[in-house]
Amino acid sequence: MNLGHEHGGAESPLHPNIEWARALERLHLRARLKAVIVPGLEEIVDPGADPAVLIALADRQARLLRADLETPISSDLPADRHDGIRRSVQHAREEERAWVRGHLHDTALQILEFIAGDGFGTGLSAAQIAHLAGGAARDLSRWIDAADPGHTDLLPQLELVAGEARRMDPSVELVVGDVEDAPCGEQAVAVAGAVREALTNARKHAQASRVVVHVDSDTEGRTAVTVTDDGVGIDPDRVAAASGLGVKGSIVGRMERVGGHATLQGAPGGGTRVTLVAPAEVTPT
C-alpha cells in the first residue's frame, strides 16, 4: 500500500521545472489512492455482513494505512543528478506526499480506526459501518477528483469537515461569524485539515459531549477559527512530547507551512480550545 512506491515503466527524465515534478507526483498519488485506498474502504461497505467481519477488515486496512503514513519518505532519484535540482525536485515531491498523507490521516484513517474500535465500543451495526465507510470512500473520491488547492474556499471546506465529523459525533456545531476575505487555496486546505484533526482529537481523546467550530475575522483582518470542546482538557506534556502526524504535524505544522499559526489551551470551564489563525491577504499596492 506504500504511497511512495513508484510506478513501473521507463524512468521519467529529470525536468528542471519543479512544478512539473510536483504535478507528476500528484497524478501518481491520485492513481494510487483510486487503486488502493478507495477500494479498501469500499470493501467494508456490506450492510448484510457480520459486523465482526467488517470490523476485522477495517482493522486490517487501518493498520496497513497507518504503517504507510508513518513510513519516512526516501529519495529515489538517481544519485548522479545535479544535487541542487535533485534536492529541489525531491522537496517538491515530498510536499505533495505530505499533503496527501495528511489528508488521509485526517479522513480515511480516522474512519477505519473508528470502525475497527467498534465505534469506541458502542456496538456498530453492519448498516452503520457501511454508511461510514461508504461516505468516506465517496468523500475521498471527490477529493481526488478535485485535488487542486488553487480553487478551494475555506467556508465550503469547513462545512464539509463538520459534516464528516457529524457522521461519528452529532454534537459538532459550525458557527460562522463575520468573515472578511476568507482564505482560499492552500491556506484554506491547511485550516480545514487542522480543524479536521482537532475534531478527531476531541472525539477520540477528550470525551467531549459538545464541540463548536467558530470562524470569524479578527481586528487585523486575519481569519481565526476556534475548535472548542467540553471534554477532559489538554495535557501540555503529552502535546509537547507528541510526534508524527498528530497535533504537531496535522495542526501546528500544517498551519506553519502556510504562514499561519495554531495554539492549544484549556477552554473556559474545562475542555480544550484550538485556535487557528491564517495570515491576512496582502493587497498589492
C-alpha positions as CSV (number, residue, x, y, z in Angstrom):
1,M,0.0,0.0,0.0
2,N,3.1,2.3,0.1
3,L,2.0,5.7,-1.3
4,G,5.7,6.4,-2.1
5,H,6.2,3.3,-4.3
6,E,7.0,4.4,-7.8
7,H,5.1,3.2,-10.8
8,G,6.7,0.8,-13.3
9,G,8.0,1.6,-16.7
10,A,10.8,3.6,-18.1
11,E,12.4,6.2,-15.8
12,S,11.0,9.7,-16.3
13,P,13.7,12.3,-17.3
14,L,14.5,14.8,-14.6
15,H,13.0,18.1,-15.6
16,P,14.3,21.4,-14.2
17,N,10.7,22.7,-13.8
18,I,9.9,21.9,-10.2
19,E,6.1,22.4,-10.8
20,W,6.3,19.7,-13.4
21,A,7.7,17.3,-10.8
22,R,5.1,18.3,-8.3
23,A,2.3,17.8,-10.8
24,L,3.6,14.4,-11.9
25,E,3.8,13.3,-8.2
26,R,0.2,14.4,-7.7
27,L,-1.0,12.4,-10.6
28,H,0.8,9.3,-9.4
29,L,-0.6,9.7,-5.9
30,R,-4.2,10.2,-7.2
31,A,-3.8,7.0,-9.2
32,R,-2.6,5.1,-6.1
33,L,-5.5,6.4,-4.0
34,K,-8.0,5.3,-6.6
35,A,-6.4,1.9,-6.9
36,V,-5.7,1.1,-3.3
37,I,-7.3,3.3,-0.6
38,V,-10.8,3.8,-2.1
39,P,-11.3,0.1,-2.8
40,G,-10.1,-0.7,0.8
41,L,-13.0,1.5,2.1
42,E,-15.5,0.0,-0.4
43,E,-14.6,-3.5,0.7
44,I,-16.2,-2.7,4.1
45,V,-19.5,-1.5,2.6
46,D,-21.6,-4.6,3.1
47,P,-24.8,-4.0,5.1
48,G,-25.6,-7.7,5.1
49,A,-22.3,-8.9,6.5
50,D,-21.4,-9.9,10.0
51,P,-20.3,-6.7,11.8
52,A,-17.4,-8.6,13.4
53,V,-16.1,-9.4,9.9
54,L,-16.3,-5.8,8.8
55,I,-14.6,-4.6,12.0
56,A,-11.7,-7.1,11.3
57,L,-11.4,-5.8,7.8
58,A,-11.4,-2.2,8.9
59,D,-8.7,-3.1,11.5
60,R,-6.5,-4.7,8.8
61,Q,-6.9,-1.7,6.4
62,A,-6.3,0.8,9.2
63,R,-3.0,-1.0,10.3
64,L,-1.8,-1.1,6.7
65,L,-2.7,2.6,6.1
66,R,-1.1,3.8,9.4
67,A,2.1,1.9,8.7
68,D,2.3,3.5,5.3
69,L,1.6,7.0,6.6
70,E,4.4,6.6,9.2
71,T,6.9,5.3,6.7
72,P,9.6,8.0,6.1
73,I,9.8,9.4,2.5
74,S,13.0,8.3,0.9
75,S,14.7,9.8,-2.1
76,D,14.5,7.6,-5.2
77,L,16.1,9.9,-7.7
78,P,19.4,8.9,-9.3
79,A,22.4,9.9,-7.2
80,D,24.4,11.2,-10.1
81,R,21.9,14.0,-10.9
82,H,22.8,17.6,-10.2
83,D,22.5,17.9,-6.4
84,G,20.6,21.3,-6.4
85,I,18.0,20.2,-8.9
86,R,17.7,16.8,-7.3
87,R,17.1,18.3,-3.8
88,S,14.5,20.7,-5.2
89,V,12.6,18.0,-7.1
90,Q,12.7,15.7,-4.1
91,H,11.4,18.5,-1.8
92,A,8.5,19.2,-4.2
93,R,7.6,15.6,-4.3
94,E,7.8,15.3,-0.5
95,E,5.4,18.2,-0.2
96,E,2.9,16.6,-2.4
97,R,3.2,13.3,-0.5
98,A,2.9,15.1,2.9
99,W,-0.2,16.9,1.6
100,V,-1.9,13.6,0.6
101,R,-0.8,11.7,3.7
102,G,-2.0,14.5,5.9
103,H,-5.5,14.3,4.3
104,L,-5.6,10.5,4.6
105,H,-4.5,10.6,8.2
106,D,-7.4,13.0,9.0
107,T,-10.1,11.3,7.0
108,A,-9.8,7.6,5.8
109,L,-7.6,6.5,8.6
110,Q,-9.9,8.1,11.3
111,I,-12.9,6.4,9.8
112,L,-11.2,3.0,9.6
113,E,-9.9,3.2,13.2
114,F,-13.3,4.3,14.4
115,I,-14.9,1.2,12.8
116,A,-12.0,-1.0,14.0
117,G,-12.7,0.1,17.5
118,D,-16.4,-0.7,17.1
119,G,-17.4,3.0,17.4
120,F,-15.4,3.3,20.7
121,G,-17.2,0.2,22.0
122,T,-20.8,1.5,21.2
123,G,-21.6,-1.6,19.0
124,L,-21.8,-0.6,15.4
125,S,-24.2,-2.4,13.1
126,A,-23.3,-3.5,9.6
127,A,-25.5,-0.8,8.2
128,Q,-23.7,1.9,10.3
129,I,-20.3,0.6,9.2
130,A,-21.4,0.6,5.6
131,H,-22.7,4.2,6.0
132,L,-19.4,5.4,7.5
133,A,-17.1,3.5,5.1
134,G,-19.2,4.3,2.0
135,G,-19.3,8.0,2.9
136,A,-15.6,8.1,3.4
137,A,-15.0,6.4,0.1
138,R,-17.3,8.9,-1.7
139,D,-15.6,11.9,0.0
140,L,-12.2,10.6,-0.8
141,S,-13.1,10.0,-4.5
142,R,-14.5,13.6,-4.7
143,W,-11.3,14.9,-3.1
144,I,-9.1,13.0,-5.5
145,D,-11.0,14.4,-8.5
146,A,-10.9,17.9,-7.1
147,A,-7.4,17.8,-5.6
148,D,-6.4,21.3,-6.7
149,P,-5.8,23.6,-3.7
150,G,-5.9,26.6,-6.0
151,H,-9.7,26.5,-6.3
152,T,-10.5,25.8,-2.7
153,D,-12.5,28.2,-0.5
154,L,-12.5,28.0,3.3
155,L,-16.2,28.1,4.3
156,P,-17.3,25.2,2.0
157,Q,-14.4,23.2,3.2
158,L,-15.4,23.8,6.9
159,E,-18.9,22.8,6.1
160,L,-17.6,19.6,4.5
161,V,-15.4,18.9,7.5
162,A,-18.2,19.5,10.0
163,G,-20.5,17.2,8.0
164,E,-17.9,14.4,8.0
165,A,-17.5,14.8,11.8
166,R,-21.2,14.6,12.4
167,R,-21.3,11.1,11.0
168,M,-19.4,9.9,14.1
169,D,-20.4,12.7,16.5
170,P,-23.7,14.6,16.0
171,S,-22.8,17.2,18.7
172,V,-20.4,19.0,16.3
173,E,-21.6,22.5,15.5
174,L,-20.3,25.0,13.0
175,V,-20.8,28.7,13.7
176,V,-19.8,31.3,11.0
177,G,-19.3,34.9,12.2
178,D,-18.4,38.0,10.3
179,V,-15.7,36.7,7.9
180,E,-13.9,39.1,5.6
181,D,-11.7,37.8,2.8
182,A,-11.7,34.2,4.0
183,P,-8.6,32.2,3.0
184,C,-8.6,30.2,-0.2
185,G,-6.2,27.8,-1.9
186,E,-3.5,26.2,0.2
187,Q,-4.4,28.3,3.2
188,A,-8.0,27.1,3.1
189,V,-6.8,23.5,2.7
190,A,-4.5,23.8,5.7
191,V,-7.1,25.4,8.0
192,A,-9.7,22.8,7.1
193,G,-7.3,20.0,7.6
194,A,-6.2,21.3,11.0
195,V,-9.9,21.7,12.0
196,R,-10.5,18.1,11.0
197,E,-7.6,16.9,13.2
198,A,-8.9,18.9,16.1
199,L,-12.3,17.4,15.8
200,T,-10.8,13.9,15.6
201,N,-8.8,14.6,18.8
202,A,-12.0,15.8,20.6
203,R,-13.8,12.7,19.6
204,K,-11.0,10.2,20.4
205,H,-9.4,11.7,23.4
206,A,-11.4,14.4,25.1
207,Q,-14.6,12.5,25.8
208,A,-16.5,15.7,24.8
209,S,-20.3,16.0,24.7
210,R,-20.2,19.2,22.6
211,V,-17.7,20.6,20.1
212,V,-18.1,24.0,18.5
213,V,-16.2,25.2,15.4
214,H,-16.3,29.0,15.2
215,V,-14.9,31.0,12.3
216,D,-14.5,34.8,12.3
217,S,-12.2,37.6,11.3
218,D,-10.0,39.3,14.0
219,T,-9.3,43.0,14.2
220,E,-6.3,42.7,11.9
221,G,-8.3,41.1,9.1
222,R,-6.9,37.6,9.7
223,T,-9.3,34.7,9.7
224,A,-9.4,32.9,13.1
225,V,-11.0,29.5,13.6
226,T,-11.5,28.0,17.1
227,V,-12.4,24.4,17.9
228,T,-13.7,24.3,21.5
229,D,-14.8,21.1,23.3
230,D,-16.1,20.5,26.8
231,G,-14.1,17.4,27.4
232,V,-11.3,16.4,29.8
233,G,-8.9,19.1,28.8
234,I,-5.5,19.2,27.4
235,D,-2.3,17.7,28.7
236,P,0.6,20.1,27.8
237,D,3.3,17.5,28.4
238,R,1.6,15.0,26.1
239,V,1.3,17.5,23.4
240,A,4.9,18.7,23.8
241,A,6.1,15.1,23.6
242,A,3.9,14.1,20.6
243,S,5.4,13.2,17.3
244,G,4.3,12.1,13.9
245,L,1.1,13.1,12.1
246,G,-1.0,14.1,15.2
247,V,-1.1,17.6,16.9
248,K,2.3,18.7,15.8
249,G,2.0,17.6,12.2
250,S,-1.6,17.9,11.4
251,I,-2.4,21.0,13.4
252,V,0.6,23.1,14.3
253,G,2.9,22.1,11.4
254,R,0.1,22.4,8.8
255,M,-0.7,26.0,9.8
256,E,3.0,27.0,10.0
257,R,3.6,25.7,6.4
258,V,1.1,28.3,5.1
259,G,2.3,31.2,7.2
260,G,-0.3,30.9,10.0
261,H,-0.1,29.6,13.5
262,A,-2.0,27.3,15.9
263,T,-2.3,27.3,19.7
264,L,-3.9,24.7,22.1
265,Q,-5.0,25.7,25.5
266,G,-7.6,24.9,28.2
267,A,-11.1,26.2,27.4
268,P,-13.0,28.3,30.0
269,G,-15.0,26.0,32.2
270,G,-13.0,23.0,31.1
271,G,-12.1,21.3,27.9
272,T,-9.8,22.3,25.1
273,R,-9.7,25.2,22.7
274,V,-7.7,25.0,19.5
275,T,-7.1,28.4,17.8
276,L,-6.0,28.5,14.1
277,V,-5.1,31.9,12.6
278,A,-4.5,32.3,8.9
279,P,-2.5,35.3,7.7
280,A,-4.4,38.2,6.2
281,E,-4.3,38.6,2.4
282,V,-1.8,41.2,1.3
283,T,-3.3,43.6,-1.2
284,P,-0.8,44.7,-3.9
285,T,0.0,48.5,-3.8
